[in-house]
Amino acid sequence: MNKLFSEERAQISVELIIVLAAVVAVVLVLVSQIQATSEQGSQKLEETAEDVFKKIDDI
C-alpha cells in the first residue's frame, strides 16, 4: 500500500515537471515575440519622430 502511494506521488511530480516545462516554454516564446514587437515599435517611433522633426525644420 505504501509503495503504491509513493509511485502515485512520483507520477504527480513527473506530470507537474512536464506541465511546468511547458509553461516555461510558452512564456519564453511570448517574451521573445514581445521583444521583437517592441523593437519594431521603437524603430517605427524613431522613424516617425525623424519625419516630424524634418517637417518642423521645413517650417
C-alpha positions in Angstrom: 0.0 0.0 0.0 2.8 2.4 0.9 4.6 1.6 -2.3 1.5 2.4 -4.3 1.2 5.8 -2.6 4.8 6.5 -3.3 4.5 5.7 -7.0 1.4 7.9 -7.2 3.3 10.8 -5.7 6.2 10.2 -8.2 3.8 10.2 -11.1 2.3 13.5 -9.9 5.7 15.0 -9.6 6.7 14.0 -13.1 3.5 15.4 -14.5 4.0 18.6 -12.6 7.5 18.9 -14.0 6.2 18.4 -17.5 3.5 21.0 -17.1 6.0 23.5 -15.6 8.4 22.9 -18.5 5.5 23.5 -21.0 4.6 26.7 -19.2 8.2 28.0 -19.2 8.4 27.2 -22.9 5.3 29.2 -23.7 6.5 32.1 -21.5 9.8 32.1 -23.4 8.0 32.2 -26.8 5.8 35.0 -25.6 8.7 37.1 -24.2 10.7 36.7 -27.5 7.6 37.8 -29.5 7.1 40.8 -27.2 10.7 41.8 -27.6 10.5 41.6 -31.4 7.3 43.6 -31.4 8.8 46.3 -29.1 11.9 46.5 -31.3 9.7 47.1 -34.3 7.6 49.6 -32.4 10.7 51.6 -31.3 12.0 51.6 -34.9 8.7 52.9 -36.2 8.5 55.5 -33.4 12.1 56.7 -34.3 11.2 57.0 -38.0 8.0 59.0 -37.2 10.0 61.3 -34.8 12.6 61.9 -37.6 9.8 62.7 -40.1 8.2 65.1 -37.6 11.5 66.9 -36.9 12.1 67.2 -40.7 8.7 68.8 -41.2 9.4 71.1 -38.3 12.7 72.1 -39.9 10.9 72.8 -43.2 8.6 75.2 -41.5 
